[in-house]
Amino acid sequence: MSPWVLRGLREGVVTTRWPSRPDAYAESWQGPAAILDPRPDVAPDLAALCPTGAIGSTADGSVRLDQGQCIQCGRCVAERPDVFGWSRGPGNAALSRDGLVVPQLPETEPGLAAARAALRARTAMLRRSVHLRHVDAGSDGSEEQEILALLNPVYDVHRLGIFVTASPRHADMLLVTGAGAHGMAEPLRRTYEGMPSPKVVIAVGTDACGGGLLAGSYATSSGVGAVIPVDVWLPGSPPPPFSILHALLLALGRLADGSDR
Amino acid sequence: MSPAATGASASPIRVMGSVPELWQAVAGAVAGLAAGPGAGGRRFAGLIATQRPEGVLLSAYLAGPGGILTCEAAVQPGDGWYPALTPLVGAASWYEREIHDLFGVVPAGHPRLEPLILPLGGEGGGEVRPRPGRPGPPPAGIWPDEHSLPRHVMGAGLFTIPHGPVRSGVLESVEYLVETPGEDIPHLNLRVFYKHRGVEKRFEGRPAADGVLLAERTEGVASVAHALAYCHALERIADVAVPWPAALVRVLHAELERLASHLDVAVRLADAAGLAVATARFGVHKERVMRLVGRMCGSRFGRGVVIPGGVSARPEVSGRDLLAEVGRLERAISGDARELMGTSSFLDRLRRTGQLRPERAREHGALGPVGKGSGFRDDARLARPYDAYPALGLGEPGPGPGPHEDGDAQARLRVRWDEVRQSFHLIRQAAGELAEAGAGLLRVDCPAADGRALGWAEAPQGEVLYDVRVAGGRVTRCAIRSASFHNLALFHEVFAGDILTDFPFIEASFGLSMAGVAR
């Protein structure tokens, strides 16, 4: 017998059973920054804490944070631990770009329900055979590694009927990474158009959501939303495999209700 | 143990009167290297340009033991051209093409001046060029013009297979144009401009301390190395040495990054050979390394650890837990690596695949595992040490099978396994020293003083080089030379006698990141 077969059996099953069973690593993940106290007593220029301009305020003066611009540098958390903290767990994705702005406004709730229903209707027929195509639109190379990690035995997305495909013609979902480099705009558009309907687009990573530190560069579109329509927005610099998996299941409507936004 | 001496290695600057004089100095140093050790030669480490009010300034880097020498000269104001270096030093070819893209100055006599990272139409491109170093914002949006790329002439029966820019798999965007009569690969063209992001220009105007965030995101798979190179430059400007515990934490993260990257290469090679179990095993090992890094600092890529003047925090994993986990990893990885290097169906695909001749590696100054696999070793950790490396044992970590200098994909993988053993050796030492050092200072103040300096670090792909200028607390120019950029220029040369099915092996064995190339 090949020695590799024995090696393969050596450690038993290493695969997570998430989402049907909880996974400690998934739940402990330190996601984008979040707001603990939207109305701090002393708030001198909180916006200046953020190198990507993710921190702002509403008309009534409460603090808002756009996770779609958060690169998880942790400056706000270090400087003002009374106002900012980390979000926990893999549920970092949103069904609209505005949904990444925390704390959520109550009036987004009806819109969210509609978006969820519309997406579910589109993905209902995909069931348990979902094929992914990935396009790098100017990433730093880390997002690709985290997407690829989904294929290793720890995550093994094949168990969920999710596969990576080479051809856009066979793809149901498009994972797009990177800040929307101008050179990739046309190849990205062509890949999107080459996919059959229904199709779902997931912007993977803060760069893809809003450009991150490369927003405003002469060579990027400050996110891929300017190039093709995006259905699911997943911040993170980069988002870990569990967050990417969460975003995929969110798009497929295969998560328990209440774990999306 | 003595405190780390970041400033031990030097980076002097020599200003030349004219460009031809500059090229003479560069060509002389590179020729000395070809003559062999002892001839006082220096490795050509890169060529960048900076826009100044009076014109374009060219800076060439020459790496030697103990430091990197910068030689520079200004292009005659108003000329818009200079005599090319490439006819004298072939390794300058991609650098001069990039300078032409970004600044519009023409290297006269360049044998193949095609667009590289930013194809633009029109002669010179006028004011459209981004011109890094020029104060003020660049043009709002610059769009590459694919029509400015040449179409290659093809002979009878030859056809071109374009791989990319959207690849078959989860890979970074790049286009390989394989010109083939059927199965052989007599010629290969690379188009890397697709994911040019204008990173260098984004550094400009940013507070010096914020630049490290961008450095970490320039080449994500070498986040720590880029952060180190950038911070070394700032620390050299401010003339500060990082505290000993911080130097140790830096080594820990740099070596864990190397482990993850080399394991990724193993995954890709095993996958290309169709070894399902090996692919799965190395995938699990890599995941464990990344989880360990994540537990230590909150980021699976070691981001946020390295800051100017030191590190942000001690690892959130105790020394004992770290050593226990590293011990487990080492046992598992070394066993699987031994098995892999004894699997003949795998080695058959690597042997004599993608051969880089030793004289070409030396001439070009090939970096990292690509250089080492062809017998050219210039490891910055050894030759120009920084942080805690001078005090840690970087030598042979134990009995090894000796140098691997066949120049093929197999040699490059063997070099990586040697580096993996060395990384484990360094991690154990650094973790032990860190426990001994106790709760010492983790950072010193690194004022953003005006000035300019080089910084370097040995990334998993090879040496990363940053040339940083600071004025008024803000970055005014940050030139980045990644190992990926320097090594990728050699990629198209190694296909002699190889066929299409060898391609994934050769690509994986180079182990480069396009993010670091196109920037």
Chai-1 contact restraints between the chains, C-beta under 6 A:
chainA,res_idxA,chainB,res_idxB,connection_type,confidence,min_distance_angstrom,max_distance_angstrom,comment,restraint_id
A,P3,B,E339,contact,1.0,0.0,6.0,A-B,restraint_1
A,W4,B,V277,contact,1.0,0.0,6.0,A-B,restraint_2
A,G8,B,V277,contact,1.0,0.0,6.0,A-B,restraint_3
A,V14,B,V284,contact,1.0,0.0,6.0,A-B,restraint_4
A,Q30,B,G298,contact,1.0,0.0,6.0,A-B,restraint_5
A,P51,B,D210,contact,1.0,0.0,6.0,A-B,restraint_6
A,P51,B,L213,contact,1.0,0.0,6.0,A-B,restraint_7
A,C73,B,L213,contact,1.0,0.0,6.0,A-B,restraint_8
A,G74,B,G304,contact,1.0,0.0,6.0,A-B,restraint_9
A,H134,B,V170,contact,1.0,0.0,6.0,A-B,restraint_10
A,V135,B,V166,contact,1.0,0.0,6.0,A-B,restraint_11
A,D136,B,E172,contact,1.0,0.0,6.0,A-B,restraint_12
A,D136,B,S173,contact,1.0,0.0,6.0,A-B,restraint_13
A,G138,B,K195,contact,1.0,0.0,6.0,A-B,restraint_14
A,G138,B,R197,contact,1.0,0.0,6.0,A-B,restraint_15
A,D140,B,R217,contact,1.0,0.0,6.0,A-B,restraint_16
A,D140,B,G220,contact,1.0,0.0,6.0,A-B,restraint_17
A,D140,B,A515,contact,1.0,0.0,6.0,A-B,restraint_18
A,G141,B,E172,contact,1.0,0.0,6.0,A-B,restraint_19
A,G141,B,G220,contact,1.0,0.0,6.0,A-B,restraint_20
A,G141,B,V221,contact,1.0,0.0,6.0,A-B,restraint_21
A,G141,B,S513,contact,1.0,0.0,6.0,A-B,restraint_22
A,G141,B,A515,contact,1.0,0.0,6.0,A-B,restraint_23
A,S142,B,G220,contact,1.0,0.0,6.0,A-B,restraint_24
A,S142,B,F301,contact,1.0,0.0,6.0,A-B,restraint_25
A,E144,B,V170,contact,1.0,0.0,6.0,A-B,restraint_26
A,E144,B,E172,contact,1.0,0.0,6.0,A-B,restraint_27
A,I147,B,V170,contact,1.0,0.0,6.0,A-B,restraint_28
A,L148,B,V170,contact,1.0,0.0,6.0,A-B,restraint_29
A,N152,B,G283,contact,1.0,0.0,6.0,A-B,restraint_30
A,N152,B,E287,contact,1.0,0.0,6.0,A-B,restraint_31
A,P153,B,A280,contact,1.0,0.0,6.0,A-B,restraint_32
A,P153,B,V284,contact,1.0,0.0,6.0,A-B,restraint_33
A,V154,B,E287,contact,1.0,0.0,6.0,A-B,restraint_34
A,A166,B,S168,contact,1.0,0.0,6.0,A-B,restraint_35
A,A181,B,K195,contact,1.0,0.0,6.0,A-B,restraint_36
A,A181,B,R197,contact,1.0,0.0,6.0,A-B,restraint_37
A,H182,B,W143,contact,1.0,0.0,6.0,A-B,restraint_38
A,H182,B,P144,contact,1.0,0.0,6.0,A-B,restraint_39
A,G183,B,P144,contact,1.0,0.0,6.0,A-B,restraint_40
A,G183,B,F193,contact,1.0,0.0,6.0,A-B,restraint_41
A,G183,B,Y194,contact,1.0,0.0,6.0,A-B,restraint_42
A,G183,B,H196,contact,1.0,0.0,6.0,A-B,restraint_43
A,M184,B,S173,contact,1.0,0.0,6.0,A-B,restraint_44
A,M184,B,Y194,contact,1.0,0.0,6.0,A-B,restraint_45
A,P187,B,P165,contact,1.0,0.0,6.0,A-B,restraint_46
A,P187,B,V166,contact,1.0,0.0,6.0,A-B,restraint_47
A,T191,B,V166,contact,1.0,0.0,6.0,A-B,restraint_48
A,L213,B,L214,contact,1.0,0.0,6.0,A-B,restraint_49
A,L214,B,R197,contact,1.0,0.0,6.0,A-B,restraint_50
A,S217,B,R197,contact,1.0,0.0,6.0,A-B,restraint_51
A,S217,B,G198,contact,1.0,0.0,6.0,A-B,restraint_52
A,S217,B,R202,contact,1.0,0.0,6.0,A-B,restraint_53
A,Y218,B,P130,contact,1.0,0.0,6.0,A-B,restraint_54
A,Y218,B,P138,contact,1.0,0.0,6.0,A-B,restraint_55
A,Y218,B,P139,contact,1.0,0.0,6.0,A-B,restraint_56
A,Y218,B,G141,contact,1.0,0.0,6.0,A-B,restraint_57
A,Y218,B,I142,contact,1.0,0.0,6.0,A-B,restraint_58
A,Y218,B,G198,contact,1.0,0.0,6.0,A-B,restraint_59
A,A219,B,H196,contact,1.0,0.0,6.0,A-B,restraint_60
A,A219,B,R197,contact,1.0,0.0,6.0,A-B,restraint_61
A,A219,B,G198,contact,1.0,0.0,6.0,A-B,restraint_62
A,T220,B,R197,contact,1.0,0.0,6.0,A-B,restraint_63
A,P240,B,R300,contact,1.0,0.0,6.0,A-B,restraint_64
